[in-house]
Amino acid sequence: ANSPASSMLITATDASDVLNELRGARIEFVGRYYRDPDSMWPSLSRAEALRLSGLGLKIVAVYEYRTPDPTHFNYQGGYDDAVTAYRAARGVGQPAGSAIYFAVDFHAHDADLPAVLDYFRGIHAGLAASGGGTEWEPSADQIQEAELTKGWADTMDK
């Protein structure tokens, strides 16, 4: 028997605003962001997480720093973002052992990849120092995936 595909809603704003619509939809996951406190967009809150969980929805937590400026994406930036994300997750009541995904949202080029990988190494260290578990270390496959993703974006420049 084939089961229906899972659906996901990713929103930059409080998903509580669309709870009535979510009740009848075939959505299983809601992607919400932890953000830099100075962001103009609201971060996932404990109240929102409780409302979504009360509907039986699974939450996909993503941390995204508010800038597309490539100079932020270095080891220290990753470390600081990991500490901020870990504190936000604890404040919301995110279950221990569950994932926080980190987004890098700028148009990376070849020269940016080492700094982006350092950013993720900083995330690894920041989560470990905060008491959060992490198993990540960039593998050759992940580096190749980053290069392929960057390569796809480069085709948009032409």
C-alpha positions as CSV (number, residue, x, y, z in Angstrom):
1,A,0.0,0.0,0.0
2,N,1.3,3.4,-0.9
3,S,1.0,6.1,1.7
4,P,0.4,9.7,0.7
5,A,3.4,12.0,0.5
6,S,4.0,14.2,3.5
7,S,3.6,17.9,3.0
8,M,5.5,20.7,4.7
9,L,4.7,24.4,5.1
10,I,7.7,26.7,5.7
11,T,6.8,30.1,6.9
12,A,8.8,33.2,8.1
13,T,5.9,34.3,10.3
14,D,3.9,32.8,13.2
15,A,2.0,29.8,11.8
16,S,-0.6,30.3,14.5
17,D,-2.2,32.7,12.1
18,V,-3.1,29.9,9.7
19,L,-4.1,27.2,12.3
20,N,-7.6,26.9,10.9
21,E,-6.2,26.2,7.4
22,L,-3.7,23.8,8.7
23,R,-6.3,21.7,10.5
24,G,-7.9,20.6,7.2
25,A,-4.7,20.4,5.1
26,R,-2.6,17.4,4.6
27,I,0.4,19.1,6.1
28,E,2.6,17.0,8.4
29,F,5.5,19.3,9.0
30,V,5.8,23.1,9.6
31,G,9.2,24.7,9.1
32,R,9.8,27.6,11.4
33,Y,12.8,29.8,12.2
34,Y,14.9,30.6,15.2
35,R,16.4,34.0,14.4
36,D,18.8,36.6,15.5
37,P,17.0,38.8,18.1
38,D,17.4,41.9,15.9
39,S,15.5,40.2,13.0
40,M,12.4,41.9,11.6
41,W,10.8,38.4,11.4
42,P,9.4,36.6,14.4
43,S,11.2,33.6,15.8
44,L,9.4,30.4,16.7
45,S,8.0,30.9,20.2
46,R,7.0,28.4,22.9
47,A,3.3,29.3,22.5
48,E,3.4,28.8,18.7
49,A,5.3,25.5,19.2
50,L,2.6,24.3,21.6
51,R,-0.2,25.3,19.3
52,L,1.4,23.5,16.3
53,S,2.2,20.4,18.4
54,G,-1.4,20.4,19.7
55,L,-2.6,19.9,16.2
56,G,-0.2,16.9,15.8
57,L,2.1,18.8,13.5
58,K,5.9,18.2,13.5
59,I,8.1,21.2,13.7
60,V,11.2,21.6,11.6
61,A,13.4,24.1,13.3
62,V,15.8,26.2,11.2
63,Y,18.2,28.9,12.3
64,E,18.9,31.7,9.9
65,Y,21.0,34.7,10.6
66,R,19.4,37.9,9.1
67,T,22.1,38.8,6.6
68,P,23.0,37.7,3.1
69,D,26.5,39.3,3.8
70,P,29.1,36.6,3.2
71,T,31.5,38.1,5.8
72,H,29.2,36.7,8.6
73,F,29.8,33.2,7.4
74,N,33.0,32.2,9.2
75,Y,33.9,30.0,12.2
76,Q,33.0,32.7,14.8
77,G,29.7,33.5,13.1
78,G,28.8,29.8,13.1
79,Y,29.8,29.4,16.8
80,D,27.7,32.5,17.8
81,D,24.7,31.4,15.7
82,A,24.9,27.9,17.2
83,V,24.8,29.3,20.8
84,T,21.9,31.6,19.9
85,A,20.0,28.8,18.2
86,Y,20.6,26.4,21.1
87,R,19.3,29.0,23.6
88,A,16.2,29.6,21.5
89,A,15.6,25.9,21.2
90,R,15.8,25.5,25.0
91,G,13.5,28.4,25.5
92,V,10.9,27.0,23.2
93,G,11.1,23.6,24.7
94,Q,12.5,21.8,21.7
95,P,13.0,18.2,22.6
96,A,16.6,17.2,23.3
97,G,18.2,15.3,20.5
98,S,16.0,16.8,17.8
99,A,17.6,18.7,14.9
100,I,18.1,22.4,14.3
101,Y,18.9,23.1,10.7
102,F,21.1,26.1,9.7
103,A,20.5,28.1,6.6
104,V,23.2,30.0,4.6
105,D,21.2,32.4,2.4
106,F,23.5,34.2,0.1
107,H,24.8,33.7,-3.4
108,A,28.0,31.7,-2.7
109,H,30.9,31.5,-5.2
110,D,34.0,29.3,-5.2
111,A,35.9,31.7,-3.0
112,D,33.1,31.6,-0.4
113,L,33.1,27.8,0.2
114,P,36.0,27.6,2.7
115,A,34.4,30.3,4.9
116,V,31.0,28.6,4.7
117,L,32.5,25.3,5.7
118,D,34.3,27.1,8.6
119,Y,30.8,28.5,9.5
120,F,29.5,25.0,9.8
121,R,32.6,23.9,11.8
122,G,31.8,26.8,14.2
123,I,28.2,25.6,14.5
124,H,29.5,22.2,15.4
125,A,31.8,23.6,18.1
126,G,29.1,26.1,19.4
127,L,26.5,23.4,19.8
128,A,29.0,21.1,21.6
129,A,30.0,23.9,23.9
130,S,26.4,24.7,24.7
131,G,25.6,21.2,25.7
132,G,23.8,20.2,22.4
133,G,24.9,17.1,20.7
134,T,26.3,17.2,17.2
135,E,27.6,14.5,14.9
136,W,28.4,16.7,11.9
137,E,31.8,17.1,10.3
138,P,31.8,18.0,6.6
139,S,32.4,14.9,4.5
140,A,33.6,14.9,0.9
141,D,30.1,14.2,-0.2
142,Q,28.8,17.3,1.6
143,I,31.5,19.5,0.2
144,Q,30.7,18.2,-3.2
145,E,27.0,18.9,-2.6
146,A,27.8,22.5,-1.5
147,E,29.9,22.9,-4.7
148,L,27.0,21.5,-6.8
149,T,24.5,23.8,-5.2
150,K,26.8,26.7,-5.7
151,G,27.4,25.5,-9.3
152,W,23.7,25.5,-9.9
153,A,23.4,29.0,-8.6
154,D,26.3,30.1,-10.8
155,T,24.2,29.2,-13.9
156,M,21.8,31.8,-12.9
157,D,24.5,34.5,-13.3
158,K,24.7,33.7,-17.0
